[in-house]
Amino acid sequence: MAQWARAIRRGPFHFMEPEFFLRALKAVVEVAGFAYLGQGLVAVFSGSRRDQNVIYQVFRIVTGPVTRATRALMPRFIPDRHIPFVAFGLLLWVWILLIIGLASVRGGG
């Protein structure tokens, strides 16, 4: 077992298997990532009226926490209209790192 996996077992998630924790986190990241993709598709098809679209509003609710967290992390010179793209990129990197972590926990690397 990797050293960081043992640290998870000693930390606040000591009751949880590291593989289960990583899989659950990966699932949350995937839901947010697919919500960003769906939001982008709805925005493309609905154009300037996207704010009136109910499905777009649902996607904004799902992606809102990630967007707000990304805005808090990013410097102010990044325009607000670019934050969802940055958030999707960060989610993509977190997803890749979680896959690598799962492979490490399972003994594949």
C-alpha positions in Angstrom: 0.0 0.0 0.0 1.3 3.4 -0.9 2.4 5.8 1.8 -0.3 8.4 1.0 -2.9 5.6 1.2 -1.7 4.8 4.7 -2.0 8.5 5.6 -5.6 8.4 4.5 -6.2 5.4 6.8 -4.7 7.4 9.7 -6.5 10.7 8.9 -10.1 11.7 9.2 -11.1 8.9 6.8 -9.6 6.1 8.9 -12.8 4.1 8.8 -12.8 4.0 4.9 -10.8 1.9 2.6 -8.5 4.1 0.4 -9.8 2.5 -2.8 -13.4 3.2 -1.8 -12.6 6.8 -0.9 -10.8 7.3 -4.3 -13.6 5.7 -6.3 -16.2 7.9 -4.5 -14.1 11.0 -5.2 -13.6 10.0 -8.8 -17.4 9.5 -9.2 -18.1 13.1 -7.8 -15.4 14.5 -10.2 -17.0 12.6 -13.1 -20.5 13.9 -12.3 -19.2 17.5 -12.2 -17.2 17.0 -15.4 -20.1 15.6 -17.3 -22.3 18.4 -16.0 -19.9 20.9 -17.5 -20.0 19.1 -20.8 -23.8 19.1 -20.8 -23.9 22.7 -19.8 -21.6 23.5 -22.7 -23.7 21.5 -25.2 -26.9 23.2 -24.0 -25.2 26.6 -24.3 -24.2 25.9 -27.9 -27.7 24.8 -28.9 -29.7 27.4 -27.1 -27.5 30.3 -27.8 -28.2 33.6 -26.1 -31.4 32.2 -24.5 -29.5 29.6 -22.4 -30.3 31.3 -19.1 -34.0 30.7 -19.7 -33.4 27.0 -20.4 -34.4 24.8 -17.5 -31.8 22.1 -18.3 -29.0 24.7 -18.4 -30.1 26.0 -15.0 -29.9 22.5 -13.6 -26.4 22.1 -14.9 -25.5 25.5 -13.4 -26.7 24.3 -10.0 -24.6 21.1 -10.3 -21.5 22.9 -11.4 -22.0 26.0 -9.2 -19.8 24.8 -6.3 -16.9 23.8 -8.5 -17.2 27.2 -10.4 -17.2 29.1 -7.1 -14.2 27.2 -5.7 -12.3 27.7 -9.0 -13.1 31.4 -8.9 -11.7 31.6 -5.3 -8.5 29.8 -6.3 -7.8 31.7 -9.5 -6.3 35.2 -9.7 -8.6 38.1 -10.5 -7.1 38.8 -13.9 -8.8 35.7 -15.3 -12.2 36.8 -16.6 -15.3 35.3 -15.0 -16.5 33.9 -18.4 -13.3 31.7 -18.5 -13.7 30.2 -15.1 -15.9 27.3 -16.2 -13.3 26.3 -18.7 -10.6 26.5 -16.1 -12.8 24.5 -13.7 -13.3 21.8 -16.3 -9.5 21.6 -16.9 -8.9 21.3 -13.2 -11.5 18.5 -12.9 -9.8 16.7 -15.8 -6.4 16.8 -14.0 -8.0 15.7 -10.7 -9.7 12.8 -12.5 -6.3 11.8 -14.1 -4.6 11.9 -10.7 -7.4 9.9 -9.1 -6.9 7.2 -11.8 -3.2 7.1 -11.0 -4.0 6.9 -7.3 -6.4 4.0 -7.8 -3.8 2.2 -9.9 -1.3 2.7 -7.1 -3.6 1.5 -4.4 -4.5 -1.6 -6.4 -0.8 -2.4 -6.8 -0.6 -1.6 -10.5 2.1 1.0 -10.3 
